[in-house]
Amino acid sequence: MKARLRTLALISLATLAFAACGAGARARSGVIIEPLDKATAPAGVIAAPTTPSSPTPEPTPTSERVIASPTVAHPTVAPATVAPATVAAPTATAVPPPAGDASLRPSSGRWIEVDVTRFTVRLMDNNTVVQTIAPVGVGVEINTGNYQSTQTGLFRVYNKIPGLAYDAPYKTYISDWVGFDPAKDNGFHSFLKDKDGNVVDPTTGRISNGCIRTGAAQAITAFAEIGMPVWVHL
């Protein structure tokens, strides 16, 4: 009898262990990968590098992004030898204001526009487009209020970290960080990289945890200034 009880107990423990392993993985159902159709991109748009491979979402966050807080000391990382993003020379083009949250749109000075519906970033000078970068990656969620969400609204650049940096919570490297939404730790940055600065995930579409990913992050870092308006809209 005792031997039978011990056998049943061992079977129960094994079953619990298997169930616990299954519960540990968080499946992200319903994620829509929406890369910009290059065929519909407006003339003069700078296309960031893409691959047809399935996108690899960033790991589920366990704590705040280390790089996004201006008061957190970041690890010293040896400069990586990375080829600069191929970006065409800026051309000034006047465009009409896009629809959506038009009352928040800056009308003077230098600012940055993020269109999360068209996966596009525009570097602006007054009402003139200095440079267009597309497609870019945006959050798997938009305006949900969750940590992984890209929130729309008017923000301001609050810190910049050029070069390669280690993003500890996600166990990955990124470069050319420009933070604009401290409440969600969202900002612009490069595609995911390894310790040597090589891109390991060049995909775009609705795949990030709220940040704006781009292969032309250096252009945004060079343009951005602390306090610069960032208008994010649908």
C-alpha positions in Angstrom: 0.0 0.0 0.0 2.8 2.4 0.9 4.6 1.6 -2.3 1.5 2.4 -4.3 1.0 5.7 -2.5 4.6 6.7 -3.2 4.1 5.8 -7.0 0.9 8.0 -7.2 2.7 10.9 -5.5 5.6 10.7 -8.0 3.2 10.7 -10.9 1.3 13.8 -9.5 4.6 15.7 -9.0 5.7 14.9 -12.6 2.3 16.1 -13.9 2.5 19.4 -12.0 6.1 20.0 -13.3 5.0 19.5 -16.9 2.0 21.9 -16.4 4.2 24.5 -14.8 6.6 24.5 -17.8 3.8 25.0 -20.2 2.4 27.9 -18.2 5.7 29.6 -18.1 5.6 30.6 -21.8 3.4 33.6 -22.7 2.0 33.1 -26.2 1.3 36.5 -27.9 -1.9 35.7 -29.8 -3.4 37.9 -32.4 -0.2 39.9 -33.2 -0.5 41.4 -36.7 2.7 41.9 -38.7 2.0 44.8 -41.0 5.1 45.8 -43.0 4.7 48.8 -45.2 4.1 47.8 -48.9 7.1 49.3 -50.7 5.0 49.5 -53.8 2.8 52.1 -52.2 5.6 54.1 -50.6 5.6 57.8 -51.7 8.5 58.9 -53.9 11.6 59.9 -52.0 10.8 57.7 -49.0 14.0 56.1 -47.5 13.4 52.4 -47.1 14.9 50.8 -44.1 16.4 47.3 -44.8 13.9 44.5 -44.4 13.9 40.7 -44.8 11.0 38.3 -45.7 11.7 36.2 -42.7 9.2 36.0 -39.9 9.7 38.7 -37.3 11.1 37.9 -33.9 9.3 39.8 -31.2 11.3 41.2 -28.3 11.0 39.2 -25.1 8.2 40.1 -22.7 9.5 42.9 -20.4 10.3 42.1 -16.9 11.4 45.5 -15.8 11.9 49.0 -17.1 14.2 49.5 -20.1 17.6 50.3 -18.7 18.5 52.6 -21.5 15.3 54.7 -21.3 15.9 56.3 -17.9 18.2 59.4 -18.0 19.2 58.7 -14.4 20.3 55.1 -14.8 24.0 54.4 -15.4 24.5 52.3 -18.5 27.2 49.7 -18.9 30.3 50.7 -20.8 30.3 48.9 -24.1 33.3 49.0 -26.4 32.4 50.8 -29.6 31.3 48.4 -32.3 32.3 48.7 -36.0 29.0 49.0 -37.7 28.4 50.2 -41.3 26.3 53.3 -41.2 22.7 53.0 -42.5 22.3 53.8 -46.1 20.2 56.9 -46.2 19.7 59.2 -49.2 20.6 62.8 -48.9 17.7 64.8 -47.3 15.4 66.7 -49.7 13.1 69.4 -48.5 9.5 68.7 -49.6 6.4 70.6 -48.5 3.5 68.3 -47.7 0.0 69.0 -46.3 -0.7 68.1 -42.7 -1.8 64.5 -42.2 -5.1 63.6 -40.6 -5.5 62.6 -37.0 -4.8 64.6 -33.8 -4.1 67.7 -36.0 -4.5 70.0 -33.0 -1.3 68.5 -31.5 0.8 68.9 -34.6 3.7 71.3 -34.2 3.7 74.2 -36.7 7.1 75.7 -36.2 10.7 74.8 -35.4 12.3 71.4 -35.8 10.3 68.3 -34.7 9.7 64.6 -35.5 6.5 63.0 -36.7 5.7 59.3 -36.2 2.8 57.8 -38.2 2.0 54.5 -36.6 -0.6 53.6 -39.3 1.8 54.0 -42.2 4.9 53.0 -40.3 6.7 56.2 -41.2 9.0 58.7 -39.4 9.4 62.2 -40.8 12.0 64.7 -39.7 10.4 68.1 -39.9 11.5 71.7 -40.1 8.4 73.9 -39.7 6.0 72.5 -42.2 8.7 71.1 -44.5 9.8 67.4 -44.5 13.5 67.2 -44.3 13.7 63.5 -44.4 11.3 60.5 -44.5 12.2 57.1 -43.1 10.0 54.1 -43.8 9.1 51.4 -43.0 9.7 51.5 -39.2 8.6 49.1 -36.5 6.0 50.1 -34.0 4.4 48.4 -31.0 2.3 45.3 -31.1 -0.2 47.4 -29.2 -1.3 51.0 -30.0 -2.9 53.2 -27.3 -3.8 50.4 -25.0 -2.0 51.9 -22.0 0.0 48.7 -21.5 3.8 48.8 -21.2 4.2 47.2 -24.7 2.0 49.9 -26.3 3.0 52.8 -28.6 1.0 55.7 -27.3 -0.1 58.5 -29.6 0.2 62.2 -28.6 2.7 65.0 -28.3 5.9 64.1 -26.5 9.4 65.6 -26.2 12.9 64.1 -26.6 14.2 63.7 -23.0 17.5 61.8 -23.6 19.8 60.5 -26.3 22.3 57.6 -26.2 24.3 57.4 -29.4 26.3 54.3 -30.2 25.8 50.7 -29.0 24.2 49.9 -25.6 23.1 46.8 -23.9 19.3 46.6 -23.1 19.4 44.3 -20.1 15.7 43.5 -19.6 15.5 42.2 -23.2 19.0 40.7 -23.3 19.9 42.4 -26.5 21.9 45.3 -27.9 20.6 48.4 -29.7 22.1 51.6 -30.9 21.3 55.3 -31.3 18.6 55.6 -28.7 16.4 58.7 -28.6 13.8 58.6 -25.8 10.5 60.5 -26.0 7.9 58.7 -23.8 9.3 58.1 -20.3 6.0 56.8 -19.0 6.3 53.7 -21.3 10.1 53.9 -21.8 9.5 54.3 -25.5 11.9 55.9 -28.0 13.6 55.5 -31.4 16.4 53.0 -31.8 18.1 50.6 -34.2 17.1 47.1 -35.1 18.2 44.5 -32.5 21.9 43.8 -32.6 24.6 41.5 -31.1 27.5 42.5 -28.9 29.6 43.3 -32.0 26.9 45.6 -33.5 25.7 43.2 -36.1 21.9 43.4 -36.8 20.2 40.1 -35.7 16.6 41.1 -36.4 16.1 43.5 -39.4 12.3 43.0 -39.6 9.8 45.9 -39.5 6.1 46.0 -38.9 4.0 45.9 -35.7 6.5 43.9 -33.7 8.2 46.0 -31.0 7.3 46.5 -27.3 6.3 50.1 -28.0 9.5 51.6 -29.3 10.1 52.8 -32.9 12.7 50.5 -34.6 14.5 51.6 -37.7 17.5 50.9 -39.8 18.2 54.6 -40.0 18.4 55.3 -36.3 21.6 57.3 -36.8 19.7 59.8 -38.9 17.2 60.4 -36.1 19.9 60.7 -33.4 21.7 63.3 -35.5 18.5 65.3 -36.0 17.0 65.0 -32.5 17.7 67.5 -29.8 16.7 67.4 -26.1 13.3 69.1 -25.8 12.4 68.6 -29.4 8.7 67.8 -30.0 7.7 64.3 -31.2 4.2 64.0 -32.5 2.9 60.4 -32.7 -0.4 59.8 -34.4 -2.6 57.3 -36.2 
